[in-house]
């Protein structure tokens, strides 16, 4: 899989008809073959999107439960995601952490369960506005705890997304230098837990108000390997243009 990844997190948007139209337009407008493209719709849209998604795009889910099965009303497990054709799953998105109270420990269980089911977890980390002064410590805790018990060989199947909470859906993107520095911190943490080679090969995506008009500078940064896009991924023209620049 190409190391450069552009993933569209559609969040709680679209119905199946709109989703199918969006996939069709993306298929017609996206030409790049050097980028891994991941489309991440709501659970209910997964079967419809899976039935039309071209094989050059991958399908992902926005969340999952860490248990294999059981009495967890309203939850979805990793093998159910596999079953509908997902190969990626977002884990620990800031909206899950801050709106739904997911802890680092829960996020870690999800990472391990995703890997066990052969899904690629996109582990999201990032500081809140209040944590800006302690960003390195926040990233260290989130990355180290999130990856606890993940082996070096499993790291080949892990993607990390740096998404400063204050930048998500706000229009306030981190500057390219700020983002690159945080990605560098994450790479150092991965290097100290595993080794330099693992740190160099892991894909680290930036997320938080990425748009067609600010992505170029972000993608030029040494430590930025792609993007996790929310709002702009619902607009076919914006998303295609971001992929073209990646
Ligand atoms: P945004 O969301 O692009 O709308 O800021 C990014 C994300 O939450 O993954």
Boltz pocket constraint, residues with backbone or C-beta under 6 A from the ligand:
constraints:
  - pocket:
      binder: B
      contacts: [[A, 9], [A, 163], [A, 167], [A, 168], [A, 169], [A, 170], [A, 207], [A, 208], [A, 209], [A, 210], [A, 228], [A, 229], [A, 230], [A, 231], [A, 232]]
      max_distance: 6.0
